[in-house]
């Protein structure tokens, strides 16, 4: 990080030197006195000396003092402001960018660029209300599509952080056709709105928002799960099962996520045989550990522990996993207890100890984008803040 900062300063120094060189050339062209440019050159080399001696604060202050604000140097001032913000000194970046905005001679495009950077400074400082005002002003006044889109992205990010889901959706909705990458976040904002409406007993409006979420992103697992829960709350268990049956086509990785709701729907519908049949179908699509364990438990309850051991062992031969082995050991230990053994086989207990230790505190979900891992499922990654990227971990140590 330190090397990166010094590299940034060095690049800024080169840009400043270029700017000073232009100004010096211009002054020579107009026969300006030589003393000022000589003084500027002295300040510039003092700054370089600070930089080479790894004194970045002194270097930056010297460069700022050496460089007047004009059309030739404004980009360098903006770069210095960004550098301050990157270093965590957003207050200094604010000072630089506000100083630039106070100059009346800047072009409209440059002024809008500086406003965007100032909004980023305020976001870095946590002054979200001032950032919002700047961004909304840009959206109202700017005719540059690039700046308008950048302002919308920053404003949406702010509104999302503040959990203002409806406002975020209203900002982004007009450009969803041009920017399809925003459809997934928008679908999750609608899910968040639906959750708020469910809490307020506005179920009809919640259902409307969830259907809209699926129109925006047909792979929105969260919307499908919430619609299934609404159906169950209304006693429509068959409809809930139909909803859940779409999830393997939406994203097979989320089959383990849907299992608790699927089991609940079949149990409430008093159809355990239907649940078993459904689980066999899921097992054929993707032999996840959660499916194997749920099927094993159904067989255990109906046919006894030995039948569960036999079937579970067969499935785990084709799809081995640590969680499956741990469940199988539980079945073996129970089988020994039911057979009349006063104490379980110490070898099984040792294996069980090791599987428990290996599974302890092991994350069950992971972000497919940044690698963030956790036990619980989050619909928005706390690390990279992407929506819908966290999924159950698969493989020997997972599903």
Secondary structure, DSSP 4 states (H G I P E B T S, - for coil): -HHHHHHHHHHHHHHHHHHHHHHHHHHHHTT--HHHHHHHHHHHHHHHHHHHTT-HHHHHHHHHHH---STTTHHHHHHHHHHHHHTT-HHHHHHHHHHHHT-TTS-HHHHHHHHHHHHHHHHHHT-HHHHHHHHHHHHHH---HHHHHHHHHHHHHHHHHTT-HHHHHHHHHTTTTT-GGGHHHHHHHHHHHHHHHHHTT-HHHHHHHHHHHHHH-TT-HHHHHHHHHHHHHTT-HHHHHHHHTTHHHH-GGGHHHHHHHHHHHHHHTT-HHHHHHHHHHHHHH---HHHHHHHHHHHHHHH-HHHHHHHHHHHHHHS--HHHHHHHHHHHHHHHHHTT-SS--HHHHHHHHHHHHHHTT--SEEETTT--EESS--SB-TTT--BS-EEE--STT--
